[in-house]
Amino acid sequence: MPLSRRDFVHRSAATGAGIALAGAVDVLATAPGALASDAHGHDGQGPDSHGHAPELGYGPLQADPAGLLALPAGFSYRVVTRTGTTTLESGETTPSNHDGTAAFAGSRGATLLVNNHEIGGPLAKAAHPVPHAADLVYDPAAAGGCTVVEVPRHWRGDEGGRGRGHADAVSEWVGIAGTSTNCAGGATPWGTWLTCEETEDRAGQNGMTKDHGYVFEVDPHDRDANRNPRPIKALGRYAHEAVVVDPKRGHVYLTEDAANPNGLLYRWTPPQGFHHGRGRFATLGDTDGVLQAFRCFDAKGHFVDDLSRATVIGTRYGVDWVDVPDRDARTTSVRKQFAEGQVTRARKLEGMWWADGGTYVVSSFARAESPVQHDGAVWFYDPARRTLTLKVLLGVNAAPEKDGAFDGPDNITVSPYGGLVIAEDGEGVQHLFGALDDGRTYPLARNELNIGTEEEPEFSEFTGVTFSPDGDTLFANIQTPGIMVAITGPWRRQRAER
């Protein structure tokens, strides 16, 4: 049975766990490999059962002569799509603002990637919008959406010579258009993509002709299934970021990237008798199921107002769920419908990924609007126990312009080689980095494409990090100018210290 609030308090008191679990560290992890001494005196570099220290990561990053992507020795990358350069099957160039992405197994060993394009505002003002393909448009005034990218099994990686009709050529087509600010999203257990609008624009605002702030389903395998797109209004209207589906219980979990006040973590419970699957979301009514926001409490039963309160890796909270009064936010934004003390909040709730029987949840940073400041946190929600545990915590990066420390985690995936791979959307230098269950981090890639000036360099965020179904290739995006890359190399198991 799920752990009740009373049971959680009683069990914590009985074990003496408090909110700092055994093995937790007493300061924040910041730079690669950083992990302070824990309560048992380990230094974070202890030997394994054979007397050898676990090797962390893949070594230092090597500068890229092409000025795009620094990688560890032995790794390489190929450009899959590039805004304004590569073309869709329909002839238009690849849209801009690459964001959330998921990979699916295609036919004949191909990989299908659904790629969000986080383009807000009216279509007329977008330099590289998602093309408005026939029957795939939700709002004729909106510029965002998704494309589907098919990478053949034996693709050579020649971005400039992708002649259509060749077995080794990449193909790209529109999955949905006329949506707005498609940020992250999430793959479903039945092989589709849920794309999330990170906006609350209503019809008549910002040039829109329809309400926005919804989740839409995109099928990478069946183009006809994407015709005449409709929002899944049962999942609520707010500044959506990411979404995951519990394959066992059917719950849908969603993050909200918002401020003033900070956003919420949501859970949607399907109505009785509902069974998930392809096309099933389309059968739901606007208010079907129950949408709720989370409310956390610590080991003493005290309400936790904001996740930034946790300053120790291993902190564990119990979780209750509170009904959302008006999920379509007809007069008041959903997060503003709760009085102080009703729900728990967090700044920039971002990426999610379902694995290990629960969902990983990212909070990108906390600043003056939050009780405690940090530069990123990753939590794990266990639905069986109804607990939320802090897995990664990044201290405030005092020198983001210097390579080394990480800040601003965003999109996230679970690595088939152990731990997490996280896309950085911070200040200054931008990375892909790995994080293990013991809190240690290591670099995987660095964006070397300067879109600023020599005097004031600027590097775009990484997005859409995801592994191919066979685990051989890590796909990721550089959001600006809009580049998808495929990274391969000598992957190996990454082991957390125990």
Residue pairs with C-beta under 8 A, 6 or more apart in sequence:
2 383
2 384
2 385
2 386
3 11
3 318
3 385
3 386
3 387
5 297
5 301
5 318
5 320
6 301
8 297
8 299
8 301
8 318
8 386
8 387
9 297
9 299
9 300
9 301
9 318
11 17
12 18
12 19
12 299
12 300
13 299
13 300
17 299
17 316
18 299
19 298
19 299
19 310
19 312
19 315
19 316
19 317
20 39
20 312
20 314
20 315
21 314
21 315
21 316
21 389
22 39
22 40
22 314
23 38
23 39
23 40
23 314
23 438
23 498
24 38
24 39
24 312
24 313
24 314
24 315
25 35
25 36
25 37
25 38
25 44
25 312
25 313
25 314
25 439
26 36
26 37
26 38
26 39
26 312
27 36
27 395
28 311
28 313
28 374
28 393
28 394
28 395
29 35
29 36
29 313
29 392
29 393
29 394
29 395
29 439
29 440
29 441
30 375
30 394
30 395
30 397
30 405
30 406
31 404
31 405
31 406
31 441
32 56
32 57
32 404
32 405
32 406
32 433
32 441
32 442
32 443
33 44
33 56
33 57
33 440
33 441
33 442
34 44
34 440
34 441
35 44
35 438
35 439
35 440
36 44
37 43
37 44
38 44
42 497
44 438
44 440
44 497
45 53
45 497
46 53
46 497
47 53
48 54
48 495
48 497
54 495
54 496
54 497
56 436
56 440
56 442
56 494
57 72
57 434
57 442
57 443
57 444
57 494
58 72
58 73
58 74
58 75
58 442
58 444
58 489
58 490
58 492
59 72
59 73
60 72
60 73
60 443
61 70
61 71
61 72
61 443
61 445
61 446
62 70
62 71
62 72
62 73
63 70
63 448
64 70
64 71
64 448
67 448
67 449
67 450
68 77
68 79
68 447
68 448
68 449
68 478
68 483
68 485
69 77
69 445
69 446
69 447
69 448
69 449
69 478
69 485
69 487
70 445
70 446
70 448
71 77
71 444
71 445
71 487
71 489
72 443
72 444
72 489
74 489
74 490
75 487
75 488
75 489
75 490
76 487
76 488
76 489
77 445
77 485
77 486
77 487
77 488
78 155
78 157
78 159
78 485
78 486
79 157
79 159
79 483
79 484
79 485
80 86
80 113
80 149
80 151
80 159
80 170
80 475
80 484
80 485
80 486
81 94
81 98
81 115
81 147
81 149
81 159
81 170
81 172
81 482
81 483
81 484
82 94
82 159
82 481
82 482
82 483
82 484
83 93
83 94
83 95
83 96
83 97
83 98
83 128
83 481
83 482
83 483
84 93
84 94
84 96
84 128
84 481
84 482
85 93
85 94
85 159
85 160
86 93
86 94
86 159
86 162
86 170
86 172
87 93
87 94
87 162
87 172
88 94
88 131
88 147
88 172
88 173
88 174
89 164
89 171
89 172
89 173
90 131
90 133
90 173
90 174
92 131
93 128
94 128
94 147
94 172
94 482
95 117
95 119
95 128
95 129
95 130
95 131
95 145
95 147
95 482
96 117
96 119
96 126
96 127
96 128
96 129
96 480
96 481
96 482
97 117
97 118
97 119
97 144
97 479
97 480
97 482
98 115
98 116
98 117
98 118
98 463
98 464
98 477
98 478
98 479
98 482
98 483
98 484
99 115
99 116
99 117
99 118
99 182
99 183
99 184
99 411
99 463
99 464
99 477
99 479
100 115
100 116
100 182
100 183
100 184
100 185
100 186
100 195
100 196
100 242
100 351
100 411
100 463
100 464
101 113
101 114
101 115
101 116
101 411
101 463
101 464
101 465
101 466
101 475
101 476
101 477
101 484
102 113
102 114
102 185
102 186
102 187
102 193
102 466
103 111
103 112
103 113
103 466
103 467
103 468
103 469
103 475
104 111
104 112
104 113
104 114
104 187
104 191
104 193
104 220
104 221
104 469
105 111
105 112
105 469
106 112
106 150
106 220
106 221
108 152
108 153
109 152
109 153
109 154
110 150
110 151
110 152
110 153
111 150
111 151
111 153
111 468
111 469
111 473
111 475
112 148
112 149
112 150
112 151
112 220
112 221
113 148
113 149
113 150
113 151
113 220
113 466
113 475
113 484
114 146
114 147
114 148
114 149
114 175
114 185
114 193
114 195
114 218
114 220
115 146
115 147
115 148
115 149
115 464
115 477
115 484
116 144
116 145
116 146
116 182
116 183
116 184
116 185
116 195
116 196
116 464
117 129
117 130
117 144
117 145
117 146
117 147
117 182
117 482
118 144
118 181
118 182
118 183
118 198
118 463
118 479
119 126
119 128
119 129
119 130
119 143
119 144
119 145
119 180
119 181
119 182
120 143
120 144
120 180
120 181
120 199
120 201
120 206
121 143
121 180
121 206
121 207
122 141
122 142
122 143
122 206
122 207
122 208
123 129
123 132
123 140
123 141
123 142
123 143
123 178
123 207
124 207
125 143
125 207
126 143
128 482
129 143
129 144
129 177
130 143
130 144
130 145
130 146
130 147
130 174
130 176
130 177
130 178
131 174
131 177
132 140
132 177
132 178
133 173
133 174
133 177
135 227
135 228
136 145
136 174
136 175
136 176
136 177
136 178
136 226
136 227
136 229
137 177
137 178
137 229
138 176
138 177
138 178
138 179
138 210
138 216
138 229
138 230
138 231
139 178
139 179
139 180
139 208
139 209
139 210
139 212
140 178
140 209
141 178
141 207
141 208
141 209
141 210
142 177
142 178
142 179
142 180
142 208
142 210
142 212
143 180
144 177
144 178
144 179
144 180
144 181
144 182
144 197
145 174
145 175
145 176
145 177
145 178
145 179
145 182
145 195
146 174
146 175
146 176
146 179
146 182
146 193
146 195
146 218
147 172
147 173
147 174
147 175
148 172
148 173
148 174
148 175
148 218
148 220
149 170
149 171
149 172
149 484
150 170
150 171
150 172
151 170
151 486
152 167
152 168
152 169
152 170
154 167
154 168
155 168
155 169
155 170
156 168
157 486
159 170
162 169
162 170
163 169
164 171
173 223
175 193
175 195
175 218
175 219
175 220
175 226
176 195
176 216
176 218
176 226
176 229
178 229
179 195
179 197
179 212
179 216
179 229
180 197
180 199
180 201
180 208
180 212
181 197
181 198
181 199
181 212
182 195
182 196
182 197
182 198
183 196
183 197
183 198
183 240
183 241
183 242
183 257
184 196
184 198
184 241
184 242
184 243
184 255
184 350
184 351
184 352
184 410
184 411
185 193
185 194
185 195
185 196
185 215
185 242
185 243
186 193
186 194
186 196
186 242
186 243
186 244
186 245
186 352
186 353
186 354
187 193
187 194
188 194
188 217
188 245
188 276
189 245
189 247
189 276
190 276
190 277
190 278
191 219
191 220
191 221
191 278
192 217
192 218
192 219
192 220
192 278
193 217
193 218
193 219
193 220
194 215
194 216
194 217
194 218
194 232
194 243
194 245
195 215
195 216
195 217
195 218
196 215
196 240
196 241
196 242
196 243
196 254
197 212
197 213
197 214
197 215
197 216
197 240
198 239
198 240
198 241
198 257
199 212
199 213
199 239
200 212
200 213
200 237
200 238
200 239
200 329
200 333
201 208
201 211
201 212
201 213
202 208
202 211
202 212
203 209
203 210
203 211
211 237
212 237
213 237
213 238
213 239
213 240
213 329
214 231
214 232
214 233
214 235
214 237
214 240
215 231
215 232
215 235
215 240
215 243
215 254
216 229
216 230
216 231
216 232
217 232
217 281
217 282
218 226
219 225
219 226
219 278
222 278
225 278
225 279
230 282
231 237
232 281
232 284
233 284
233 286
233 287
233 327
233 328
234 268
234 281
234 284
234 285
234 286
234 287
234 288
234 289
234 291
234 327
235 243
235 252
235 254
235 266
235 268
235 291
235 327
236 254
236 266
236 268
236 291
236 324
236 327
236 328
236 329
236 334
237 327
237 328
237 329
237 334
238 256
238 258
238 263
238 329
238 333
238 334
238 335
239 256
239 257
239 258
239 263
240 254
240 255
240 256
240 257
241 254
241 255
241 256
241 257
241 263
241 349
241 350
241 351
241 352
242 254
242 255
242 350
242 351
242 352
242 411
243 252
243 253
243 254
243 255
243 352
244 252
244 253
244 352
244 353
244 354
244 359
245 251
245 252
245 253
245 276
245 354
246 252
246 253
246 354
246 359
246 383
247 354
249 383
250 269
250 270
250 274
250 275
250 276
251 267
251 268
251 269
251 270
251 383
252 267
252 268
252 270
253 265
253 266
253 267
253 268
253 352
253 359
253 361
253 381
254 265
254 266
254 267
254 268
254 352
255 263
255 265
255 266
255 349
255 350
255 351
255 352
255 361
255 362
256 263
256 264
256 265
256 266
256 334
256 335
256 349
257 263
257 348
257 349
257 350
258 333
258 335
259 347
259 348
259 369
260 369
261 335
261 336
261 345
262 306
262 335
262 345
262 346
262 347
262 369
262 370
263 335
263 345
263 346
263 347
263 348
263 349
264 293
264 294
264 334
264 335
264 338
264 343
264 344
264 345
264 346
264 349
265 293
265 294
265 344
265 346
265 349
265 361
265 381
266 291
266 292
266 293
266 294
266 324
267 291
267 292
267 293
267 294
267 321
268 289
268 290
268 291
268 292
269 289
269 290
269 292
270 276
270 288
270 289
271 284
271 288
271 289
274 280
274 284
274 288
274 289
286 328
287 327
290 323
291 323
291 324
291 327
292 321
292 322
292 323
292 324
293 321
293 322
293 324
293 334
293 335
293 338
293 343
294 319
294 320
294 321
294 322
294 343
294 344
294 388
295 303
295 319
295 320
295 321
295 322
295 342
295 343
295 344
296 303
296 304
296 307
296 317
296 318
296 319
296 320
296 344
296 388
297 303
297 304
297 317
297 318
297 320
298 304
298 317
298 318
299 316
303 341
303 344
304 310
304 317
304 344
305 340
305 341
305 344
305 345
305 371
306 344
306 345
306 346
306 347
306 366
306 370
306 371
306 372
307 344
307 345
307 346
307 363
307 377
307 379
307 388
308 346
308 347
308 363
308 366
308 370
308 371
308 372
308 373
308 374
308 377
309 371
309 372
310 317
310 377
310 390
310 393
311 372
311 374
311 393
312 390
312 393
313 390
313 391
313 392
313 393
313 439
314 389
314 390
315 389
315 390
316 387
316 388
316 389
316 390
317 387
317 388
317 389
318 386
318 387
318 388
319 381
319 386
319 387
319 388
320 386
322 338
322 342
322 343
324 334
324 337
325 337
326 332
326 334
326 337
327 334
329 337
335 345
346 363
346 366
346 370
347 363
347 364
347 365
347 366
347 367
347 369
347 370
348 363
348 364
348 365
349 361
349 362
349 363
350 362
350 363
350 364
350 409
350 410
350 411
350 412
350 425
351 360
351 361
351 362
351 409
351 410
351 411
351 412
351 422
351 423
352 359
352 360
352 361
352 362
352 412
353 359
353 360
353 412
353 413
353 414
353 420
354 360
355 414
356 380
356 414
357 382
357 383
357 384
358 380
358 381
358 382
358 383
358 384
359 380
359 381
359 383
360 378
360 379
360 380
360 391
360 412
360 414
360 420
361 378
361 379
361 380
361 381
361 388
362 376
362 377
362 378
362 379
362 409
362 410
362 411
362 412
362 422
363 376
363 377
363 378
363 379
364 376
364 408
364 409
364 410
364 425
364 426
365 373
365 374
365 375
365 376
365 407
365 408
365 426
366 372
366 373
366 374
366 377
367 373
373 396
374 393
374 394
374 395
374 396
375 394
375 395
375 396
375 397
375 406
375 407
375 408
375 426
376 392
376 393
376 394
376 406
376 407
376 408
376 409
376 426
377 390
377 392
377 393
377 394
377 409
378 390
378 391
378 392
378 393
378 409
378 412
378 420
378 422
378 435
379 388
379 389
379 390
379 391
380 388
380 389
380 391
381 387
381 388
382 388
382 389
391 420
391 435
391 437
391 439
392 409
392 420
392 422
392 435
392 439
392 441
393 439
394 405
394 406
394 407
394 409
394 441
396 407
397 405
397 406
397 407
397 426
397 427
397 428
399 405
399 428
400 407
400 426
400 427
400 428
400 429
401 427
401 428
401 429
401 457
402 428
402 429
403 429
403 446
406 422
406 424
406 426
406 431
406 433
406 441
406 443
407 424
407 426
407 427
408 424
408 425
408 426
408 427
408 461
409 422
409 423
409 424
409 425
409 426
410 422
410 423
410 424
410 425
410 461
410 462
410 463
411 422
411 423
411 462
411 463
411 464
411 465
412 420
412 421
412 422
412 423
412 465
413 420
413 421
413 465
413 466
413 467
414 420
414 421
415 421
415 434
415 467
415 494
416 467
416 471
416 491
417 471
417 491
417 492
417 493
417 494
418 436
418 493
418 494
418 495
418 496
419 434
419 435
419 436
419 437
419 494
419 496
420 434
420 435
420 436
421 432
421 433
421 434
421 444
421 465
421 467
421 474
422 432
422 433
422 434
422 435
422 465
423 432
423 461
423 462
423 463
423 464
423 465
423 476
424 430
424 431
424 432
424 433
424 461
424 462
425 461
425 462
425 463
426 461
428 459
429 446
429 447
429 459
430 446
430 447
430 459
430 460
430 461
430 462
431 443
431 444
431 445
431 446
431 447
431 462
432 443
432 444
432 445
432 462
432 465
432 474
432 476
433 441
433 442
433 443
433 444
434 441
434 442
434 443
434 444
434 494
435 441
436 494
436 495
436 496
436 497
437 496
438 496
438 497
438 498
440 496
440 497
442 494
444 474
444 487
445 462
445 476
445 487
447 459
447 460
447 462
447 478
448 459
449 459
449 460
449 478
449 483
450 457
450 458
450 459
451 458
451 459
451 460
451 480
451 481
452 458
452 459
460 478
460 479
460 480
460 481
461 478
461 479
461 480
462 476
462 477
462 478
462 479
463 476
463 477
463 478
463 479
464 475
464 476
464 477
464 484
465 474
465 475
465 476
466 474
466 475
466 476
467 473
467 474
467 475
468 474
468 475
471 491
472 488
472 491
473 486
473 487
473 488
474 486
474 487
474 488
475 484
475 485
475 486
475 487
476 484
476 485
476 487
477 483
477 484
477 485
478 485
